[in-house]
Amino acid sequence: MIVVFGEGRGFRVVWLLEEMGLAYRLRSVDLLAGVEKDPEFLAINPGGFIPAIQDGDVTMVESIAIMEYLLARYGPTPLAPESQDAAFPDYQQFLHLGEAGLAVPINYVSSARNFAPEADRQNWSARDAMATFESRLRLVTRQLKHSPYLAGQRFTAADISVTYALMLARRNGGVDLGEAEQAYMVRTSGREAYKRALQSCQSTKAWLARASGV
């Protein structure tokens, strides 16, 4: 059975596993308590960050790499268009944009906004990170003018990648999403696999509930 270590970006992995109908076990990792107190996890990922997976003899970290591994190992699946498919270029672009272009810069914004001393919350780096996020978000906005999902008419793993980044931006980064992005997130979060993933990821569910005031 595939073991997923940690939530956070691990939610992407759990959601994908639910979409693919693959058996898994979610193993919590308490970063606040300190991973130095979790030797089992450090044996999986000595870097001490989440998520990670163990699939038999295979150990992997980095959420997008894990997703690509699962799609290739347990596919083919409509969640990952074939290279000859007209949707493939957009799929590839937005699968990676969700992390590299959106989630990474919003992490810096979130850290400054939520943890830095008051005087540093709008420092140069935080402003630059927000500008980077906003520039990449324009690609999402443009794409959603033409299709309901980022690779066209059907939902793919690229939508899992980007939806998580938009969740992070809205909840931790204080970003007000536009109408197109909000409608898009209603579509993606309405999927049964998303709902099952949220039931598995109770910390993520609680995080979303706290942020929305539920």
MDAnalysis code that builds the backbone (N, CA, C; Angstrom):
import MDAnalysis as mda
import numpy as np

u = mda.Universe.empty(642, n_residues=214, atom_resindex=np.repeat(np.arange(214), 3), trajectory=True)
u.add_TopologyAttr("name", ["N", "CA", "C"] * 214)
u.add_TopologyAttr("resid", np.arange(1, 215))
u.add_TopologyAttr("resname", ["MET", "ILE", "VAL", "VAL", "PHE", "GLY", "GLU", "GLY", "ARG", "GLY", "PHE", "ARG", "VAL", "VAL", "TRP", "LEU", "LEU", "GLU", "GLU", "MET", "GLY", "LEU", "ALA", "TYR", "ARG", "LEU", "ARG", "SER", "VAL", "ASP", "LEU", "LEU", "ALA", "GLY", "VAL", "GLU", "LYS", "ASP", "PRO", "GLU", "PHE", "LEU", "ALA", "ILE", "ASN", "PRO", "GLY", "GLY", "PHE", "ILE", "PRO", "ALA", "ILE", "GLN", "ASP", "GLY", "ASP", "VAL", "THR", "MET", "VAL", "GLU", "SER", "ILE", "ALA", "ILE", "MET", "GLU", "TYR", "LEU", "LEU", "ALA", "ARG", "TYR", "GLY", "PRO", "THR", "PRO", "LEU", "ALA", "PRO", "GLU", "SER", "GLN", "ASP", "ALA", "ALA", "PHE", "PRO", "ASP", "TYR", "GLN", "GLN", "PHE", "LEU", "HIS", "LEU", "GLY", "GLU", "ALA", "GLY", "LEU", "ALA", "VAL", "PRO", "ILE", "ASN", "TYR", "VAL", "SER", "SER", "ALA", "ARG", "ASN", "PHE", "ALA", "PRO", "GLU", "ALA", "ASP", "ARG", "GLN", "ASN", "TRP", "SER", "ALA", "ARG", "ASP", "ALA", "MET", "ALA", "THR", "PHE", "GLU", "SER", "ARG", "LEU", "ARG", "LEU", "VAL", "THR", "ARG", "GLN", "LEU", "LYS", "HIS", "SER", "PRO", "TYR", "LEU", "ALA", "GLY", "GLN", "ARG", "PHE", "THR", "ALA", "ALA", "ASP", "ILE", "SER", "VAL", "THR", "TYR", "ALA", "LEU", "MET", "LEU", "ALA", "ARG", "ARG", "ASN", "GLY", "GLY", "VAL", "ASP", "LEU", "GLY", "GLU", "ALA", "GLU", "GLN", "ALA", "TYR", "MET", "VAL", "ARG", "THR", "SER", "GLY", "ARG", "GLU", "ALA", "TYR", "LYS", "ARG", "ALA", "LEU", "GLN", "SER", "CYS", "GLN", "SER", "THR", "LYS", "ALA", "TRP", "LEU", "ALA", "ARG", "ALA", "SER", "GLY", "VAL"])
u.atoms.positions = np.array([
    [0.839, -1.204, 0.000],
    [0.000, 0.000, 0.000],
    [0.870, 1.249, 0.000],
    [0.442, 2.266, -0.721],
    [1.163, 3.536, -0.771],
    [0.947, 4.282, 0.544],
    [2.046, 4.727, 1.138],
    [1.975, 5.515, 2.372],
    [2.326, 6.962, 2.037],
    [1.447, 7.877, 2.400],
    [1.666, 9.316, 2.201],
    [2.036, 9.910, 3.547],
    [3.183, 10.560, 3.598],
    [3.648, 11.189, 4.824],
    [3.349, 12.688, 4.769],
    [2.462, 13.132, 5.655],
    [2.214, 14.554, 5.809],
    [1.123, 15.095, 4.916],
    [0.451, 16.116, 5.427],
    [-0.580, 16.814, 4.650],
    [0.055, 18.022, 3.962],
    [-0.489, 19.242, 4.160],
    [0.061, 20.358, 3.392],
    [-0.048, 20.046, 1.911],
    [1.074, 20.126, 1.198],
    [1.071, 19.773, -0.217],
    [0.756, 18.290, -0.424],
    [0.856, 17.512, 0.635],
    [0.440, 16.113, 0.552],
    [-1.035, 15.965, 0.212],
    [-1.816, 17.025, 0.431],
    [-3.222, 16.980, 0.039],
    [-3.355, 16.748, -1.460],
    [-2.454, 17.339, -2.239],
    [-2.461, 17.095, -3.678],
    [-2.335, 15.602, -3.971],
    [-1.413, 14.961, -3.277],
    [-1.143, 13.549, -3.508],
    [-2.358, 12.699, -3.115],
    [-2.930, 12.980, -1.950],
    [-4.098, 12.236, -1.492],
    [-5.263, 12.419, -2.464],
    [-5.466, 13.655, -2.907],
    [-6.551, 13.920, -3.869],
    [-6.335, 13.111, -5.141],
    [-5.100, 13.103, -5.648],
    [-4.817, 12.333, -6.857],
    [-5.066, 10.842, -6.629],
    [-4.637, 10.329, -5.501],
    [-4.867, 8.915, -5.191],
    [-6.355, 8.596, -5.158],
    [-7.143, 9.505, -4.604],
    [-8.598, 9.310, -4.590],
    [-9.164, 9.343, -6.005],
    [-8.689, 10.254, -6.830],
    [-9.157, 10.319, -8.219],
    [-8.829, 9.032, -8.975],
    [-7.665, 8.442, -8.676],
    [-7.214, 7.260, -9.395],
    [-7.739, 5.967, -8.781],
    [-8.362, 6.061, -7.610],
    [-8.888, 4.879, -6.958],
    [-7.821, 3.957, -6.405],
    [-6.688, 4.521, -5.993],
    [-5.575, 3.730, -5.469],
    [-5.630, 3.687, -3.942],
    [-5.289, 2.540, -3.390],
    [-5.276, 2.381, -1.932],
    [-4.060, 3.101, -1.339],
    [-4.262, 3.741, -0.214],
    [-3.168, 4.460, 0.440],
    [-3.438, 4.540, 1.935],
    [-2.390, 4.890, 2.644],
    [-2.507, 5.207, 4.069],
    [-1.840, 6.550, 4.306],
    [-2.531, 7.438, 5.006],
    [-1.968, 8.746, 5.328],
    [-1.320, 8.672, 6.704],
    [-0.067, 9.007, 6.752],
    [0.692, 8.998, 8.004],
    [1.025, 10.442, 8.363],
    [0.533, 10.911, 9.493],
    [0.719, 12.319, 9.860],
    [2.177, 12.610, 10.213],
    [2.563, 13.834, 9.950],
    [3.885, 14.345, 10.325],
    [3.658, 15.680, 11.008],
    [4.102, 15.800, 12.246],
    [3.879, 17.010, 13.035],
    [5.106, 17.911, 12.941],
    [5.073, 18.832, 11.983],
    [6.205, 19.741, 11.801],
    [6.366, 20.685, 12.976],
    [5.263, 21.048, 13.611],
    [5.340, 21.978, 14.743],
    [6.029, 21.340, 15.934],
    [5.814, 20.049, 16.122],
    [6.479, 19.348, 17.225],
    [7.960, 19.136, 16.951],
    [8.325, 19.185, 15.660],
    [9.724, 19.020, 15.282],
    [9.992, 17.645, 14.710],
    [10.450, 17.610, 13.462],
    [10.688, 16.324, 12.821],
    [11.862, 15.583, 13.437],
    [12.701, 16.295, 14.200],
    [13.802, 15.599, 14.864],
    [13.291, 14.564, 15.866],
    [12.022, 14.709, 16.253],
    [11.402, 13.747, 17.166],
    [10.699, 12.609, 16.409],
    [10.873, 12.565, 15.101],
    [10.176, 11.590, 14.259],
    [11.194, 10.846, 13.397],
    [11.961, 9.950, 14.000],
    [13.015, 9.263, 13.237],
    [12.494, 8.421, 12.082],
    [11.273, 7.884, 12.200],
    [10.713, 7.101, 11.103],
    [10.546, 7.964, 9.859],
    [10.041, 9.185, 10.054],
    [9.871, 10.076, 8.913],
    [11.221, 10.531, 8.362],
    [12.163, 10.852, 9.244],
    [13.474, 11.303, 8.778],
    [14.209, 10.216, 8.000],
    [13.896, 8.968, 8.290],
    [14.485, 7.890, 7.498],
    [13.931, 7.899, 6.080],
    [12.695, 8.373, 5.928],
    [12.078, 8.496, 4.607],
    [12.588, 9.739, 3.893],
    [12.609, 10.863, 4.600],
    [13.074, 12.123, 4.026],
    [13.952, 12.862, 5.029],
    [15.272, 12.693, 4.942],
    [16.165, 13.360, 5.890],
    [16.123, 14.880, 5.796],
    [15.526, 15.397, 4.705],
    [15.341, 16.845, 4.609],
    [14.293, 17.356, 5.570],
    [13.398, 16.473, 6.009],
    [12.424, 16.834, 7.030],
    [11.246, 17.649, 6.544],
    [10.989, 17.661, 5.226],
    [9.841, 18.422, 4.717],
    [8.808, 17.466, 4.150],
    [7.594, 17.956, 4.029],
    [6.496, 17.143, 3.515],
    [6.016, 17.709, 2.173],
    [5.378, 16.823, 1.363],
    [5.047, 15.424, 1.615],
    [6.168, 14.497, 1.184],
    [5.969, 13.214, 1.489],
    [6.795, 12.141, 0.973],
    [5.887, 10.936, 0.804],
    [6.315, 10.004, -0.026],
    [5.565, 8.753, -0.140],
    [6.531, 7.581, -0.082],
    [5.981, 6.463, 0.339],
    [6.683, 5.190, 0.237],
    [5.747, 4.230, -0.489],
    [6.226, 3.699, -1.601],
    [5.444, 2.777, -2.422],
    [6.312, 1.550, -2.662],
    [6.198, 0.558, -1.780],
    [7.102, -0.579, -1.862],
    [8.521, -0.127, -1.594],
    [9.404, -0.377, -2.552],
    [10.809, 0.029, -2.405],
    [11.058, 1.458, -2.861],
    [10.019, 2.124, -3.371],
    [10.167, 3.480, -3.901],
    [9.865, 4.501, -2.819],
    [10.770, 5.449, -2.654],
    [10.556, 6.578, -1.756],
    [10.720, 7.850, -2.565],
    [9.756, 8.771, -2.433],
    [9.826, 10.023, -3.178],
    [9.357, 11.185, -2.323],
    [9.873, 12.378, -2.663],
    [9.426, 13.627, -2.064],
    [9.100, 14.599, -3.200],
    [8.528, 15.748, -2.849],
    [8.102, 16.788, -3.793],
    [6.771, 16.412, -4.430],
    [5.762, 17.209, -4.153],
    [4.397, 16.820, -4.507],
    [4.178, 16.638, -6.007],
    [4.735, 17.504, -6.839],
    [4.497, 17.369, -8.281],
    [5.229, 16.156, -8.830],
    [6.439, 15.914, -8.366],
    [7.180, 14.720, -8.788],
    [6.435, 13.455, -8.376],
    [5.888, 13.457, -7.168],
    [5.111, 12.308, -6.700],
    [3.900, 12.094, -7.602],
    [3.207, 13.180, -7.932],
    [2.046, 13.060, -8.808],
    [2.437, 12.473, -10.158],
    [3.519, 12.957, -10.737],
    [3.946, 12.440, -12.042],
    [4.319, 10.964, -11.943],
    [4.954, 10.586, -10.853],
    [5.293, 9.175, -10.639],
    [4.033, 8.316, -10.591],
    [3.060, 8.721, -9.793],
    [1.830, 7.933, -9.649],
    [1.076, 7.831, -10.975],
    [1.006, 8.937, -11.700],
    [0.304, 8.946, -12.983],
    [0.974, 8.014, -13.989],
    [2.314, 7.996, -13.986],
    [3.053, 7.147, -14.923],
    [3.036, 5.690, -14.493],
    [3.209, 5.448, -13.197],
    [3.294, 4.076, -12.706],
    [1.941, 3.365, -12.765],
    [0.874, 4.089, -12.441],
    [-0.429, 3.451, -12.325],
    [-1.416, 3.872, -13.420],
    [-0.908, 4.623, -14.404],
    [-1.737, 4.992, -15.539],
    [-1.771, 3.881, -16.573],
    [-2.272, 4.191, -17.786],
    [-2.714, 5.516, -18.236],
    [-4.022, 5.938, -17.595],
    [-4.218, 7.251, -17.562],
    [-5.396, 7.831, -16.950],
    [-5.733, 9.142, -17.649],
    [-7.004, 9.474, -17.794],
    [-7.387, 10.772, -18.371],
    [-6.875, 11.957, -17.564],
    [-6.435, 11.715, -16.334],
    [-5.888, 12.800, -15.510],
    [-4.555, 13.309, -16.047],
    [-3.929, 12.535, -16.934],
    [-2.650, 12.930, -17.533],
    [-2.723, 12.703, -19.036],
    [-3.021, 13.737, -19.813],
    [-3.110, 13.569, -21.265],
    [-1.814, 13.015, -21.863],
    [-1.956, 12.187, -22.882],
    [-0.791, 11.662, -23.590],
    [-0.085, 12.787, -24.349],
    [1.187, 12.563, -24.655],
    [1.991, 13.615, -25.294],
    [1.443, 14.027, -26.655],
    [0.710, 13.120, -27.323],
    [0.146, 13.451, -28.636],
    [-1.175, 14.205, -28.516],
    [-1.731, 14.256, -27.338],
    [-3.010, 14.921, -27.096],
    [-2.825, 16.436, -27.209],
    [-3.786, 17.095, -27.833],
    [-3.710, 18.557, -27.977],
    [-3.693, 19.264, -26.626],
    [-4.211, 18.599, -25.587],
    [-4.251, 19.203, -24.254],
    [-2.926, 19.089, -23.513],
    [-2.000, 18.294, -24.036],
    [-0.774, 17.980, -23.294],
    [0.065, 19.212, -22.936],
    [0.321, 20.154, -23.866],
    [1.148, 21.305, -23.491],
    [0.564, 22.122, -22.335],
    [-0.749, 22.393, -22.390],
    [-1.371, 23.135, -21.295],
    [-1.328, 22.328, -20.002],
    [-1.566, 21.034, -20.107],
    [-1.488, 20.174, -18.925],
    [-0.114, 20.274, -18.267],
    [0.931, 20.125, -19.050],
    [2.283, 20.198, -18.501],
    [2.562, 21.567, -17.882],
    [2.184, 22.612, -18.593],
    [2.456, 23.962, -18.095],
    [1.797, 24.218, -16.751],
    [0.524, 23.893, -16.631],
    [-0.193, 24.239, -15.411],
    [0.068, 23.250, -14.275],
    [0.417, 22.009, -14.606],
    [0.824, 21.080, -13.557],
    [2.000, 21.651, -12.775],
    [2.973, 22.195, -13.493],
    [4.170, 22.728, -12.835],
    [3.982, 24.164, -12.353],
    [3.169, 24.929, -13.066],
    [2.906, 26.301, -12.628],
    [2.263, 26.317, -11.245],
    [1.438, 25.313, -10.950],
    [0.765, 25.272, -9.656],
    [1.719, 25.303, -8.490],
    [2.895, 24.716, -8.657],
    [3.893, 24.763, -7.585],
    [4.907, 25.870, -7.834],
    [5.639, 25.774, -8.945],
    [6.758, 26.693, -9.175],
    [6.321, 28.142, -9.322],
    [5.191, 28.366, -9.999],
    [4.773, 29.741, -10.267],
    [3.822, 30.327, -9.255],
    [3.057, 29.466, -8.555],
    [2.022, 29.967, -7.642],
    [2.312, 29.653, -6.182],
    [2.480, 28.377, -5.853],
    [2.621, 28.001, -4.441],
    [3.932, 28.475, -3.832],
    [5.013, 28.416, -4.599],
    [6.307, 28.837, -4.039],
    [6.310, 30.319, -3.661],
    [5.957, 31.243, -4.569],
    [5.979, 32.637, -4.152],
    [4.968, 32.955, -3.050],
    [3.802, 32.294, -3.072],
    [2.819, 32.620, -2.043],
    [3.267, 32.108, -0.687],
    [4.155, 31.120, -0.659],
    [4.729, 30.685, 0.612],
    [5.482, 31.816, 1.290],
    [6.258, 32.568, 0.509],
    [7.012, 33.692, 1.078],
    [6.071, 34.784, 1.565],
    [5.027, 35.026, 0.796],
    [4.030, 36.016, 1.216],
    [3.374, 35.565, 2.518],
    [3.004, 34.300, 2.585],
    [2.346, 33.757, 3.771],
    [3.241, 33.840, 5.000],
    [4.516, 33.491, 4.831],
    [5.438, 33.547, 5.967],
    [5.569, 34.965, 6.495],
    [5.714, 35.921, 5.577],
    [5.835, 37.314, 6.000],
    [4.549, 37.804, 6.654],
    [3.436, 37.479, 6.044],
    [2.131, 37.962, 6.513],
    [1.751, 37.385, 7.875],
    [2.096, 36.130, 8.102],
    [1.603, 35.437, 9.289],
    [2.636, 35.273, 10.405],
    [3.924, 35.377, 10.075],
    [4.928, 35.064, 11.092],
    [5.967, 36.157, 11.320],
    [6.155, 37.043, 10.351],
    [7.199, 38.063, 10.492],
    [6.770, 39.153, 11.471],
    [7.748, 39.856, 12.070],
    [7.405, 41.042, 12.866],
    [6.626, 42.033, 12.018],
    [5.783, 42.800, 12.653],
    [4.892, 43.719, 11.940],
    [5.629, 44.564, 10.915],
    [6.802, 45.057, 11.276],
    [7.548, 45.954, 10.391],
    [8.055, 45.262, 9.135],
    [8.127, 43.933, 9.166],
    [8.680, 43.191, 8.028],
    [7.631, 42.529, 7.153],
    [6.375, 42.721, 7.469],
    [5.342, 41.971, 6.761],
    [5.129, 42.451, 5.326],
    [5.538, 43.656, 5.025],
    [5.445, 44.167, 3.664],
    [6.827, 44.545, 3.146],
    [7.809, 43.700, 3.471],
    [9.170, 44.000, 3.031],
    [9.330, 43.767, 1.528],
    [10.508, 44.100, 1.000],
    [10.729, 44.033, -0.439],
    [10.508, 42.623, -0.967],
    [11.022, 41.627, -0.248],
    [10.908, 40.243, -0.714],
    [9.451, 39.789, -0.756],
    [8.682, 40.167, 0.263],
    [7.271, 39.790, 0.285],
    [6.514, 40.455, -0.867],
    [6.814, 41.713, -1.140],
    [6.149, 42.408, -2.249],
    [6.536, 41.797, -3.588],
    [7.812, 41.450, -3.729],
    [8.269, 40.840, -4.979],
    [7.641, 39.465, -5.181],
    [7.523, 38.691, -4.100],
    [6.893, 37.366, -4.190],
    [5.431, 37.496, -4.596],
    [4.736, 38.484, -4.039],
    [3.340, 38.691, -4.413],
    [3.222, 39.094, -5.877],
    [4.136, 39.938, -6.345],
    [4.114, 40.342, -7.748],
    [4.348, 39.142, -8.664],
    [5.241, 38.248, -8.246],
    [5.493, 37.026, -9.013],
    [4.237, 36.162, -9.070],
    [3.603, 35.960, -7.915],
    [2.371, 35.177, -7.865],
    [1.310, 35.786, -8.779],
    [1.111, 37.089, -8.690],
    [0.064, 37.750, -9.472],
    [0.332, 37.624, -10.969],
    [1.599, 37.695, -11.367],
    [1.916, 37.576, -12.791],
    [1.593, 36.180, -13.315],
    [1.864, 35.150, -12.509],
    [1.560, 33.783, -12.925],
    [0.063, 33.503, -12.865],
    [-0.611, 34.142, -11.922],
    [-2.057, 33.956, -11.827],
    [-2.759, 34.466, -13.077],
    [-2.177, 35.459, -13.730],
    [-2.791, 35.971, -14.959],
    [-2.860, 34.891, -16.036],
    [-1.925, 33.956, -16.032],
    [-1.983, 32.851, -16.981],
    [-3.189, 31.958, -16.707],
    [-3.470, 31.737, -15.415],
    [-4.637, 30.940, -15.030],
    [-5.913, 31.657, -15.459],
    [-5.987, 32.945, -15.170],
    [-7.174, 33.728, -15.514],
    [-7.438, 33.688, -17.013],
    [-6.394, 33.872, -17.809],
    [-6.549, 33.841, -19.269],
    [-7.038, 32.477, -19.737],
    [-6.471, 31.416, -19.167],
    [-6.862, 30.075, -19.592],
    [-8.326, 29.787, -19.276],
    [-8.776, 30.252, -18.122],
    [-10.156, 29.969, -17.699],
    [-11.191, 30.747, -18.503],
    [-10.742, 31.724, -19.281],
    [-11.655, 32.401, -20.196],
    [-12.039, 31.506, -21.369],
    [-11.202, 30.509, -21.637],
    [-11.393, 29.683, -22.823],
    [-11.883, 28.268, -22.514],
    [-11.683, 27.815, -21.298],
    [-12.055, 26.437, -20.970],
    [-12.356, 26.323, -19.479],
    [-13.177, 25.339, -19.098],
    [-13.538, 25.194, -17.685],
    [-12.398, 24.675, -16.834],
    [-11.442, 23.981, -17.462],
    [-10.296, 23.433, -16.730],
    [-9.012, 23.882, -17.419],
    [-7.907, 23.692, -16.769],
    [-6.674, 24.313, -17.245],
    [-6.070, 23.622, -18.462],
    [-6.441, 22.367, -18.701],
    [-5.964, 21.684, -19.899],
    [-7.080, 21.504, -20.921],
    [-8.176, 22.228, -20.733],
    [-9.264, 22.138, -21.694],
    [-10.595, 21.797, -21.060],
    [-11.312, 20.891, -21.689],
    [-12.681, 20.591, -21.269],
    [-12.758, 19.577, -20.140],
    [-11.665, 18.854, -19.881],
    [-11.729, 17.835, -18.834],
    [-10.750, 18.129, -17.701],
    [-11.122, 17.685, -16.545],
    [-10.311, 17.812, -15.338],
    [-9.066, 16.930, -15.464],
    [-7.908, 17.482, -15.064],
    [-6.658, 16.717, -15.068],
    [-5.898, 16.980, -13.771],
    [-4.766, 16.304, -13.639],
    [-3.921, 16.502, -12.459],
    [-3.410, 17.938, -12.359],
    [-3.358, 18.649, -13.480],
    [-2.948, 20.059, -13.433],
    [-3.919, 20.871, -12.581],
    [-5.178, 20.502, -12.596],
    [-6.177, 21.206, -11.788],
    [-5.985, 20.926, -10.294],
    [-5.531, 19.733, -9.955],
    [-5.201, 19.443, -8.558],
    [-4.052, 20.330, -8.111],
    [-3.036, 20.423, -8.944],
    [-1.864, 21.239, -8.623],
    [-2.236, 22.698, -8.390],
    [-2.982, 23.273, -9.325],
    [-3.307, 24.700, -9.244],
    [-4.356, 24.977, -8.168],
    [-5.343, 24.103, -8.028],
    [-6.363, 24.334, -7.007],
    [-5.736, 24.422, -5.624],
    [-4.793, 23.526, -5.315],
    [-4.147, 23.604, -4.000],
    [-3.421, 24.941, -3.836],
    [-2.729, 25.395, -4.875],
    [-2.010, 26.669, -4.787],
    [-2.976, 27.830, -4.546],
    [-4.133, 27.793, -5.192],
    [-5.123, 28.854, -4.989],
    [-5.729, 28.783, -3.595],
    [-5.919, 27.580, -3.071],
    [-6.365, 27.429, -1.688],
    [-5.368, 28.087, -0.740],
    [-4.088, 27.808, -0.963],
    [-3.030, 28.355, -0.125],
    [-2.996, 29.878, -0.215],
    [-3.148, 30.392, -1.434],
    [-3.114, 31.842, -1.632],
    [-4.273, 32.529, -0.936],
    [-5.447, 31.942, -1.046],
    [-6.637, 32.539, -0.456],
    [-6.629, 32.435, 1.061],
    [-6.201, 31.288, 1.578],
    [-6.287, 31.045, 3.015],
    [-5.120, 31.625, 3.783],
    [-3.902, 31.483, 3.268],
    [-2.717, 31.939, 4.010],
    [-2.106, 33.214, 3.458],
    [-2.365, 33.483, 2.180],
    [-1.730, 34.639, 1.560],
    [-2.601, 35.869, 1.501],
    [-3.878, 35.743, 1.907],
    [-4.769, 36.894, 1.888],
    [-5.126, 37.374, 0.494],
    [-5.053, 36.489, -0.498],
    [-5.323, 36.861, -1.878],
    [-6.825, 36.797, -2.151],
    [-7.358, 37.843, -2.730],
    [-8.760, 37.856, -3.160],
    [-8.809, 37.397, -4.616],
    [-9.326, 36.218, -4.819],
    [-9.388, 35.668, -6.168],
    [-10.529, 36.297, -6.959],
    [-10.355, 36.346, -8.268],
    [-11.377, 36.901, -9.137],
    [-12.518, 35.918, -9.352],
    [-13.541, 36.376, -10.045],
    [-14.731, 35.548, -10.276],
    [-14.392, 34.268, -11.030],
    [-13.517, 34.353, -11.998],
    [-13.180, 33.175, -12.797],
    [-12.510, 32.115, -11.931],
    [-11.577, 32.545, -11.086],
    [-10.878, 31.598, -10.220],
    [-11.818, 31.026, -9.154],
    [-12.694, 31.850, -8.639],
    [-13.634, 31.369, -7.625],
    [-14.579, 30.321, -8.219],
    [-15.089, 30.587, -9.405],
    [-15.984, 29.621, -10.053],
    [-15.237, 28.326, -10.374],
    [-14.002, 28.466, -10.787],
    [-13.160, 27.308, -11.076],
    [-12.978, 26.444, -9.829],
    [-12.710, 27.069, -8.695],
    [-12.499, 26.310, -7.458],
    [-13.778, 25.641, -6.979],
    [-14.917, 26.235, -7.272],
    [-16.183, 25.563, -6.961],
    [-16.287, 24.270, -7.779],
    [-15.891, 24.326, -9.059],
    [-15.933, 23.129, -9.900],
    [-14.974, 22.049, -9.398],
    [-13.750, 22.448, -9.126],
    [-12.762, 21.433, -8.753],
    [-13.027, 20.870, -7.360],
    [-13.422, 21.718, -6.420],
    [-13.650, 21.235, -5.054],
    [-14.993, 20.527, -4.906],
    [-15.806, 20.559, -5.948],
    [-17.071, 19.842, -5.911],
    [-16.944, 18.377, -6.284],
    [-15.762, 17.959, -6.688],
    [-15.548, 16.580, -7.107],
    [-15.596, 15.637, -5.899],
    [-16.135, 14.457, -6.125],
    [-16.248, 13.494, -5.030],
    [-14.886, 13.081, -4.497],
    [-13.902, 12.975, -5.366],
    [-12.561, 12.598, -4.914],
    [-11.964, 13.674, -4.020],
    [-12.234, 14.935, -4.327],
    [-11.775, 16.031, -3.459],
    [-12.407, 15.890, -2.080],
    [-13.693, 15.614, -2.045],
    [-14.384, 15.497, -0.763],
    [-13.841, 14.322, 0.053],
    [-13.549, 13.212, -0.621],
    [-12.969, 12.063, 0.083],
    [-11.576, 12.389, 0.596],
    [-10.797, 13.102, -0.207],
    [-9.453, 13.494, 0.224],
    [-9.518, 14.389, 1.455],
    [-10.485, 15.293, 1.470],
    [-10.626, 16.191, 2.610],
    [-11.021, 15.425, 3.868],
    [-11.807, 14.370, 3.704],
    [-12.164, 13.545, 4.853],
    [-10.945, 12.802, 5.394],
    [-10.040, 12.409, 4.511],
    [-8.806, 11.758, 4.952],
    [-7.859, 12.750, 5.614],
    [-7.799, 13.939, 5.053],
    [-6.850, 14.955, 5.529],
    [-7.549, 15.883, 6.527],
    [-7.690, 15.408, 7.738],
    [-8.445, 16.158, 8.731],
    [-7.770, 17.469, 9.126],
    [-6.451, 17.505, 9.114],
    [-5.760, 18.765, 9.428],
    [-6.023, 19.808, 8.356],
    [-6.040, 19.377, 7.107],
    [-6.360, 20.291, 6.005],
    [-7.794, 20.763, 6.115],
    [-8.688, 19.852, 6.435],
    [-10.094, 20.208, 6.605],
    [-10.256, 21.244, 7.710],
    [-9.559, 21.052, 8.840],
    [-9.637, 22.002, 9.948],
    [-9.030, 23.342, 9.565],
    [-7.937, 23.314, 8.801],
    [-7.286, 24.552, 8.338],
    [-8.251, 25.361, 7.465],
    [-8.911, 24.701, 6.558],
    [-9.861, 25.393, 5.694],
    [-11.043, 25.934, 6.494],
    [-11.504, 25.163, 7.485],
    [-12.640, 25.602, 8.298],
    [-12.264, 26.820, 9.146],
    [-11.077, 26.812, 9.714],
    [-10.636, 27.965, 10.519],
    [-10.516, 29.205, 9.651],
    [-9.961, 29.031, 8.474],
    [-9.745, 30.187, 7.608],
    [-11.040, 30.782, 7.106],
    [-12.062, 29.930, 6.948],
    [-13.329, 30.444, 6.432],
    [-14.284, 30.824, 7.553],
    [-13.844, 30.648, 8.795],
    [-14.654, 31.051, 9.931],
    [-15.751, 30.081, 10.271],
    [-15.670, 28.835, 9.727],
    [-16.682, 27.814, 10.025],
    [-16.489, 27.283, 11.429],
])
